[in-house]
Amino acid sequence: MSDTVLVDLADGVLSLTLNRPEKLNSFNEEMHIALRAAIQRAHDDNAVRAVFLTGSGRGFCAGQDLGDRDPRKGGAAPDLGKTLETFYNPTLRLIRSLDKPVICAVNGVAAGAGANIAIACDIVFAAKSARFIQAFSKIGLIPDAGGTFNLSRILGEPRAKALTMLAEPLSAQDAMDWGLIWKAVDDETLQAEAMVAARKLASGATFGLGLTKRLIQEAATNTLDQQLDAEKDAQQKAGKSADYAEGVTAFLEKRQAEFKGR
């Protein structure tokens, strides 16, 4: 197993730590493969009730490692579309399609694809010292890893264009104020606060949480009628779940519910 992503499962939370701190956790092929395998495990393993994603060292993720793509070395130009198709896009699809909550703790710089992987997660905490940088324009590229999709839908066209074209750092506080992330917290409490949220979600009615996640993601492209129908179908499934029966029973018995995620 690769040590480029540290993996730990406890209390229903699958903790994933990007672990190339000497490179600000920038992606190489090994780390791509390791992260995708870990998120696939979250899909397949019923013991996983929530995912917690963070980075080691002083940064979350600086995006793609450009060290092996130095044009000065000569050779053919890289096929970056193939890189997206092979690595980033499958990982983003796994994050978005996972019927379990994904919590991200951004512990420092989140640049390029690193920023866009973070904002693709369901709930994002960031240290107050963290910065989000759409660095693509600085090297002649377009925002990838879902950046053009998520930024335009979350922030609107004017801010999405300015962030990506100017490539100016966005502070954690501004990211929170703009609605790009959930919360900016003190650096020293980041990991603890984000993990509290992850454990709370992992112990919750994850069957319904998964349905909620899917509905909210689909709402941006649905009409009202389509969304009302989708809510009807999802609520029908939720109402037949063991989690719903347990939640109502626990409420009536005035005790803490013990959800199983089904």
Stockholm file with secondary structure:
# STOCKHOLM 1.0

chainA/1-262         MSDTVLVDLADGVLSLTLNRPEKLNSFNEEMHIALRAAIQRAHDDNAVRAVFLTGSGRGFCAGQDLGDRDPRKGGAAPDLGKTLETFYNPTLRLIRSLDKPVICAVNGVAAGAGANIAIACDIVFAAKSARFIQAFSKIGLIPDAGGTFNLSRILGEPRAKALTMLAEPLSAQDAMDWGLIWKAVDDETLQAEAMVAARKLASGATFGLGLTKRLIQEAATNTLDQQLDAEKDAQQKAGKSADYAEGVTAFLEKRQAEFKGR
#=GR chainA/1-262 SS CCTTEEEEEETTEEEEEECCGGGTTCBCHHHHHHHHHHHHHHHHCTTCCEEEEEESTTEEECSBCCGGGCGGGCSSCCCHHHHIIIIIHHHHHHHHHCSSCEEEEECSEEETHHHHHHHTSSEEEEETTCEEECGGGGGTCCCTTTHHHHHHHHHCHHHHHHHHHHCCCEEHHHHHHTTSSSEEECGGGHHHHHHHHHHHHHTSCHHHHHHHHHHHHHHTTSCHHHHHHHHHHHHHHHHTSHHHHHHHHHHHTTSCCCCCCC
#=GC SS_cons         CCTTEEEEEETTEEEEEECCGGGTTCBCHHHHHHHHHHHHHHHHCTTCCEEEEEESTTEEECSBCCGGGCGGGCSSCCCHHHHIIIIIHHHHHHHHHCSSCEEEEECSEEETHHHHHHHTSSEEEEETTCEEECGGGGGTCCCTTTHHHHHHHHHCHHHHHHHHHHCCCEEHHHHHHTTSSSEEECGGGHHHHHHHHHHHHHTSCHHHHHHHHHHHHHHTTSCHHHHHHHHHHHHHHHHTSHHHHHHHHHHHTTSCCCCCCC
//
